[in-house]
Structure formats: C-alpha cells, structure tokens
Amino acid sequence: MTVTRDPAAVAPTAVDEFDEWGDGGDQPRELSSRTLDDTMSLVGSVLGSLALVWLLYERVLPVQGVLGFVLSWYVVFLAMYAAISWAGNPRPVVTDRLASALMHGGAAVVGFALLTTLAYTFVKAGPALWHLNLYTKDMAGVRPTASLSEGGVLHAILGSLIEVGIAVCFALPMGLGAAVFMTEVGGRMGRILRTIIEAMTALPDILAGLFIYTVLIIALGMPRSGFPAAAALTVMMTPIIARSADVVLRVVPGGLREAGLALGASQWRTVWHVVLPTARSGLATALILGMARTFGETAPVLITSGASTFFNADPFQHAMNSLPLFALTAVRSGQPIFIQRGFAAASILLGIVLLLFITARRLARPRRTRS
C-alpha cells in the first residue's frame, strides 16, 4: 500500500519559517556576506550624512570645529543608515548593520588615536633618530643645549634593560608559582590569592614606588639606585604574569593531568613535565606582556632611583636612568634640542614595546601541524 503525504500537513522548514518573519526571499540571508544593497546603503548613508552635516555647519548653524563636525557626522550617519536599512530589510538586518557600524567606529577611533600618537612621537624625534651617537653614547658631560651630534641615550637604554632584567628574575618565579598554586591547588587560599592578584593588577605604579621607597630606602637604608627601581618594577610585573599565566594554565585539558597521575606520577611531576610544557607558549606570552608593561613605568623609577646622565652598571650604587624617565626629564626641560632627545628616547621605547608585543603575538599563535 502506498502512503501519500498531504503537502499542507508537512511541518514548515527553516526557510519557510524565515519567510514568515518577512524576509521575502527563498533562502536565509548570510549576514557575514556583503550584498549590493549593503554596499549602496553604506555609501549612500556616508555621503548623505556628510552633505547634510556640512550644510548645517557651513551654511545654517553658527558652529565650527573639527571634532564637533566629525561627531555630528557619525551620529547623523547612524541615524540615516538605520533609516535606509529599515526601509527594505527586517529588524535583524538593521540591528546587524548598526552593530557593525558601531564596532567599526570604535575601532577607527582607537586606531586613529594610536596612529596619531605614533606619528607625532616619531615626527618630533625624527631629527635625533638619524644620529648614530644617539644609540652609542650617554649624556655624561653633555649640556642640554648641545647639538644632536653629541651625547645619546645609551645609558637610559641599558638602564631599562638592567632594571627590567632584574625584575624578571624575581617576578617570573613568583608569578608562575602563584599561577600554579591557583590552578593546581586552588581551594580557599587559591581564591584569596586570585582576588589579591586581580586587585594588584590595577595597582597604581606610584604606590609600588612609594612602597619600595619606604621599605628598602628609608627602613633598610639602601641608597637610591637601580635595584630598588627593579624591586618596584617587580611589584608591578608579578600580578600581570600571575594573572596571564593563570588563564593559560586553566586552558590546559584536565585529561592530561589525569593521564599523568594515572601513570603514577606525583602532582608536582605532572605539573612540571606535563602541564607547564603544554602551556609553554602561553607562559612566554605572559612574561613578554609583563615586560612590555614595566618597560614604560616612570613613577617607580623616579622615586626609587632618580635620573642620571651617565651609564651605571652597578644596580646597588648611584642612580640608574631609564628610557621613560629620560624622556620625561628631557621633555620637561624646555630646551628644544633636549626635547627632541626626549622624543627620540620615547620612540626607542615604543620600538622595544612594539617588538615585545609582536613576539607575544607570534608565540600565542597555534602551531601549524603538518598534514
């Protein structure tokens, strides 16, 4: 016996349900792809809002200013874009377009701020960056008004490397140990430690400098030098490494830990030989992010070490300069040539931090497996 189905009794498909909501098409629309309607709506909204705001600013209203013009243009663009999209598209499409416009607008603002900051810094530092002595000499015996062919920032570069290097020697084991404790031991103490680390992540850098100044310099009588500055940087770097490493270690699959314990290894050996090697790239990223953060700290170094014009290789005696502190001192000097040296030091600092972030991004990429 042959069974026939009534087409009206068949349950509606996903396409039919989509059509009932007013799409009007035969297939669901792919929101990830850009159609001709999307492109023309976007272009028309941009040009129309620009013309309308220009007309109001230049011919109707007695207002002026680039910032106000741009903000008004963006607001009118969003309103016009929503109106045009609403005329021929359902609500999900309109919402998607407005959300996309808001996201791209925020990204454009951040990108513009970053690019203008970098461009301004490198343009101001341009005359000094071309001199080789900037990277090979210090400022010992060089007046602030001396020409750019004299002196350099070698003492600040090496001072920053020494201070951050000492800070890494202390912050890395403490941060990594705290992350392992929070991830592998946990419990009440682990929750308390995580709360403290999260609070220390937002600690103002000047408080770290004042803490080290009170303990090492005032209480213990240590002179203002590179080691107290490195200790202050350690206070700033440790919670960053611990927080980042904690996130990385929590991503490691629990099956790897269970397999190590099932083979008879202790928890310590499982962590040392299984968990940490698995998260090696993420832990390296956490270290580099902590270094990038501390390279730009100025207040702790100013309080605990102070500025100098010569290179000092001993972190326990005399002042030790750094790149951010040198840039601050030079820009506040009021001397045009010395200000250019300060911007040059800031440009070198930006280059170092950019290199560290690029390294962190490359280490964070998943390894490609050969097929």
C-alpha positions, 0 to 999 in steps of 0.5 A, spaced: 500 500 500 502 506 498 502 512 503 501 519 500 503 525 504 498 531 504 503 537 502 499 542 507 500 537 513 508 537 512 511 541 518 514 548 515 522 548 514 527 553 516 526 557 510 519 557 510 519 559 517 524 565 515 519 567 510 514 568 515 518 573 519 518 577 512 524 576 509 521 575 502 526 571 499 527 563 498 533 562 502 536 565 509 540 571 508 548 570 510 549 576 514 557 575 514 556 576 506 556 583 503 550 584 498 549 590 493 544 593 497 549 593 503 554 596 499 549 602 496 546 603 503 553 604 506 555 609 501 549 612 500 548 613 508 556 616 508 555 621 503 548 623 505 550 624 512 556 628 510 552 633 505 547 634 510 552 635 516 556 640 512 550 644 510 548 645 517 555 647 519 557 651 513 551 654 511 545 654 517 548 653 524 553 658 527 558 652 529 565 650 527 570 645 529 573 639 527 571 634 532 564 637 533 563 636 525 566 629 525 561 627 531 555 630 528 557 626 522 557 619 525 551 620 529 547 623 523 550 617 519 547 612 524 541 615 524 540 615 516 543 608 515 538 605 520 533 609 516 535 606 509 536 599 512 529 599 515 526 601 509 527 594 505 530 589 510 527 586 517 529 588 524 535 583 524 538 586 518 538 593 521 540 591 528 546 587 524 548 593 520 548 598 526 552 593 530 557 593 525 557 600 524 558 601 531 564 596 532 567 599 526 567 606 529 570 604 535 575 601 532 577 607 527 577 611 533 582 607 537 586 606 531 586 613 529 588 615 536 594 610 536 596 612 529 596 619 531 600 618 537 605 614 533 606 619 528 607 625 532 612 621 537 616 619 531 615 626 527 618 630 533 624 625 534 625 624 527 631 629 527 635 625 533 633 618 530 638 619 524 644 620 529 648 614 530 651 617 537 644 617 539 644 609 540 652 609 542 653 614 547 650 617 554 649 624 556 655 624 561 658 631 560 653 633 555 649 640 556 642 640 554 643 645 549 648 641 545 647 639 538 644 632 536 651 630 534 653 629 541 651 625 547 645 619 546 641 615 550 645 609 551 645 609 558 637 610 559 637 604 554 641 599 558 638 602 564 631 599 562 634 593 560 638 592 567 632 594 571 627 590 567 632 584 567 632 584 574 625 584 575 624 578 571 628 574 575 624 575 581 617 576 578 617 570 573 618 565 579 613 568 583 608 569 578 608 562 575 608 559 582 602 563 584 599 561 577 600 554 579 598 554 586 591 557 583 590 552 578 593 546 581 591 547 588 586 552 588 581 551 594 580 557 599 587 560 599 587 559 591 581 564 591 584 569 596 590 569 592 586 570 585 582 576 588 589 579 591 592 578 584 586 581 580 586 587 585 594 588 584 593 588 577 590 595 577 595 597 582 597 604 581 605 604 579 606 610 584 604 606 590 609 600 588 614 606 588 612 609 594 612 602 597 619 600 595 621 607 597 619 606 604 621 599 605 628 598 602 630 606 602 628 609 608 627 602 613 633 598 610 637 604 608 639 602 601 641 608 597 637 610 591 639 606 585 637 601 580 635 595 584 630 598 588 627 601 581 627 593 579 624 591 586 618 596 584 618 594 577 617 587 580 611 589 584 608 591 578 610 585 573 608 579 578 600 580 578 600 581 570 604 574 569 600 571 575 594 573 572 596 571 564 599 565 566 593 563 570 588 563 564 593 559 560 594 554 565 586 553 566 586 552 558 590 546 559 585 539 558 584 536 565 585 529 561 592 530 561 593 531 568 589 525 569 593 521 564 599 523 568 597 521 575 594 515 572 601 513 570 603 514 577 606 520 577 606 525 583 602 532 582 608 536 582 611 531 576 605 532 572 605 539 573 612 540 571 613 535 565 606 535 563 602 541 564 607 547 564 610 544 557 603 544 554 602 551 556 609 553 554 607 558 549 602 561 553 607 562 559 612 566 554 606 570 552 605 572 559 612 574 561 613 578 554 606 582 556 609 583 563 615 586 560 612 590 555 608 593 561 614 595 566 618 597 560 614 604 560 613 605 568 616 612 570 613 613 577 617 607 580 623 609 577 623 616 579 622 615 586 626 609 587 632 611 583 632 618 580 635 620 573 642 620 571 646 622 565 651 617 565 651 609 564 651 605 571 652 598 571 652 597 578 644 596 580 646 597 588 650 604 587 648 611 584 642 612 580 640 608 574 636 612 568 631 609 564 628 610 557 621 613 560 624 617 565 629 620 560 624 622 556 620 625 561 626 629 564 628 631 557 621 633 555 620 637 561 626 641 560 624 646 555 630 646 551 628 644 544 634 640 542 633 636 549 626 635 547 627 632 541 632 627 545 626 626 549 622 624 543 627 620 540 628 616 547 620 615 547 620 612 540 626 607 542 621 605 547 615 604 543 620 600 538 622 595 544 614 595 546 612 594 539 617 588 538 615 585 545 608 585 543 609 582 536 613 576 539 607 575 544 603 575 538 607 570 534 608 565 540 600 565 542 599 563 535 597 555 534 602 551 531 601 549 524 601 541 524 603 538 518 598 534 514 
